[in-house]
Amino acid sequence: MWKQILTYLYLRKRDPNEPRNINIKMMHGMNRISIIVFFIAVIIMIVRLLTK
């Protein structure tokens, strides 16, 4: 799971043998956006908890 997250965030090289078409690119793009929004929400929640 962590390898896939690192791949979505471009922190790890993609497998050159992996199939690439527009559907997979769109899916990876949506997953990347979801992961980033999730991390931003977690950071905001931690900041709110610490500043009370």
N, C-alpha and C positions, 0 to 999 in steps of 0.2 A: 504494500500500500504506500509506504513512504517513497519508494522508488518512483511510483507513478506520480505522486504529488510533486516531487523534484523535477520530473520530466515536464509536467504541466507548467511549472514556473520557470522553465529554461535553466535550471540549476544542474541538470544532468543531460548528457547527449542522448538524442533519440536513437533507437535501434534502426540501422539503415535498411534492414530487411522488413521492417514494419510496413504494412500496406497503407498507402496514402491516397485518399480521395477527398472530395469536398465535404462529405458527410462526417468523416472522421475529424477533419480539421475544424469543422463547426462544433462538434461535440467537445473536442479538447479546448476550444476557445471558451465555450460556456462553462466547462468545468474549471478552467483557470479563473474566470470571473467569479464563480461561486466560492472558490477557495479564498481568493483575495478578500471578498466581502465578508466571509466568515471570520477571517483573521482580524479584519478591521473591527467587526462587532465584538469579538473577544477582547481586543485591546481597549475598546471604549468601555466595556463592562468592568474590566479590571481597574481602569482609571477612575470610574465612578465609585467603585467599592473602596478604593484607597483614599479618595478625597472627601469622604463623608466624615 
